[in-house]
Amino acid sequence: MKILHIPVLCDEIIENLYIHNKTTNIIDCTLGEGGMSEEILSTIEDVYIFGIDKDSSILNIAKERLRKYKNIDLINENYINLSKNKKINKDIHNIIFDLGLSNYHLRNSNKGFSFDSNNILDMRFDESENLTAHQIINQYNKKELLTIFKEYADFPINSNTNKFIEHIFQKRPIDTCENLKKICLNFYRNLPYNKAIQNITRIFQAIRIEVNNEFENIKNGLENAFNVIEPKGRILAITYHSGEDKIVKNIFREYKSNNNIEKKFKLINKKVIKPTFEEQKTNSSSRSAKLRIIERVI
Ligand SMILES: C[S@@+](CC[C@H](N)C(=O)[O-])C[C@H]1O[C@@H](n2cnc3c(N)ncnc32)[C@H](O)[C@@H]1O
C-alpha cells in the first residue's frame, strides 16, 4: 500500500477539536487515504470516527491503513448525506471537511484528474456518477464552458477567454488529459511556461468542480453538518482555493448571525488559519490551505 497524500493542517485540526468528557465522536467527511483520521486516532484517547469518502477506491486504501483501529467506521457515501446515513448513530462533536482532491487522485489513479497523465479525461470521484470531464470538454456549448471557467476558475469574460474556448472547439474531439494540456499550452504559447501551467491548473480545476458538483456539495454538506452538530461541537473546514473558501466563509457568517434562539454559533478563528512556513516547505500541496472553524454554542 503506497500512501501518496500528506494530510494538511493536522496539528491545527487536532488542537481545535472539541474534546467531550466521554467519547469524542467525529465525522471525517473527506477521509481520503485516512491520513488526518489516523493522526486523530493515534493522538486522542477516547475517540470514535465516522470516515466518509465518495470514492470507493481511496476508501479501500484507508481501510487497509486503519485496520488496526476498531473505533472507526468507513462509509462510502457523498457527505451531503451525512445526516441521513443510518450508520452515523452517535451524537456528533466534530465534523471535518478537508476539501478538494487527494494526491492519490493526481498521482496514482486512472481517473483522469492530472494533466500529466495520458488517461482519458474523467475526473469523477465516484465512478457511478454520469458526468465526465470528457463530456464537458467535448459536448458543452461555448456558453456552458464560459460559465464554468468563470465561476470555478475566475477566468474573466473577455475576448481572450472567448478565443480560448473557440480554440477548444476547433480541436475537438479531445480525449486525454495530456492532449488537453497540449492544446492549452499551444493556446498559451506566448506566455511564460509557469504562467501557462497556472492557467492550465485552473482549467483542470474548473472541469473537476463541474464534474463532481463540488460547490453545491459543499453548501449541502455544510448545511447538514449544522443540523447534526451537538452543542459545543465544532465544524472545521479546510479549503484550497478562493471559490471553496468563499462558500465556507459565507455559510459560517450566516450561521453566526442567525436569529435562531435554539441554536447559536460562534466563529473560533476570525482570521483563517494557514499552514506554518515549515509545513508549506515540506508539503507543497498545503500552500493554499485555509482552515475555518465554527462552534455551536447552544
Ligand atoms: C483533500 S482529500 C482528503 C484527504 C484526507 N483528509 C487525508 O488526510 O488523506 C479530499 C477527499 O474528499 C473526497 N470527496 C470529495 N467530495 C466528496 C463528497 N462530496 N463526499 C465524500 N467525499 C468527497 C475525495 O474523494 C478525496 O478523497
The ligand as an SDF file (V2000), in Angstrom:
LIG
                    3D

 27 29  0  0  0  0  0  0  0  0999 V2000
   -8.1640   16.5200    0.2460 C   0  0  0  0  0  0  0  0  0  0  0  0
   -8.7590   14.8810    0.1470 S   0  0  0  0  0  0  0  0  0  0  0  0
   -8.8310   14.4100    1.8440 C   0  0  0  0  0  0  0  0  0  0  0  0
   -7.5280   13.9910    2.4040 C   0  0  0  0  0  0  0  0  0  0  0  0
   -7.6350   13.3650    3.7770 C   0  0  0  0  0  0  0  0  0  0  0  0
   -8.0520   14.3100    4.7780 N   0  0  0  0  0  0  0  0  0  0  0  0
   -6.3250   12.7140    4.2030 C   0  0  0  0  0  0  0  0  0  0  0  0
   -5.7900   13.0790    5.2360 O   0  0  0  0  0  0  0  0  0  0  0  0
   -5.8530   11.8220    3.4850 O   0  0  0  0  0  0  0  0  0  0  0  0
  -10.4580   15.0780   -0.2230 C   0  0  0  0  0  0  0  0  0  0  0  0
  -11.2350   13.7750   -0.3060 C   0  0  0  0  0  0  0  0  0  0  0  0
  -12.6250   14.1130   -0.3460 O   0  0  0  0  0  0  0  0  0  0  0  0
  -13.3060   13.1790   -1.1450 C   0  0  0  0  0  0  0  0  0  0  0  0
  -14.5590   13.8280   -1.5600 N   0  0  0  0  0  0  0  0  0  0  0  0
  -14.7200   14.8560   -2.4230 C   0  0  0  0  0  0  0  0  0  0  0  0
  -16.0100   15.2080   -2.5000 N   0  0  0  0  0  0  0  0  0  0  0  0
  -16.6940   14.3850   -1.6530 C   0  0  0  0  0  0  0  0  0  0  0  0
  -18.0680   14.2630   -1.2920 C   0  0  0  0  0  0  0  0  0  0  0  0
  -18.9960   15.0720   -1.8070 N   0  0  0  0  0  0  0  0  0  0  0  0
  -18.4150   13.3140   -0.3970 N   0  0  0  0  0  0  0  0  0  0  0  0
  -17.4710   12.4930    0.1450 C   0  0  0  0  0  0  0  0  0  0  0  0
  -16.1540   12.5620   -0.1710 N   0  0  0  0  0  0  0  0  0  0  0  0
  -15.7650   13.5030   -1.0500 C   0  0  0  0  0  0  0  0  0  0  0  0
  -12.3290   12.8760   -2.2660 C   0  0  0  0  0  0  0  0  0  0  0  0
  -12.5890   11.6120   -2.8300 O   0  0  0  0  0  0  0  0  0  0  0  0
  -10.9730   12.9330   -1.5380 C   0  0  0  0  0  0  0  0  0  0  0  0
  -10.5750   11.6450   -1.1600 O   0  0  0  0  0  0  0  0  0  0  0  0
  1  2  1  0
  2  3  1  0
  2 10  1  0
  3  4  1  0
  4  5  1  0
  5  6  1  0
  5  7  1  0
  7  8  2  0
  7  9  1  0
 10 11  1  0
 11 12  1  0
 11 26  1  0
 12 13  1  0
 13 14  1  0
 13 24  1  0
 14 15  1  0
 14 23  1  0
 15 16  2  0
 16 17  1  0
 17 18  1  0
 17 23  2  0
 18 19  1  0
 18 20  2  0
 20 21  1  0
 21 22  2  0
 22 23  1  0
 24 25  1  0
 24 26  1  0
 26 27  1  0
M  CHG  2   2   1   9  -1
M  END
$$$$
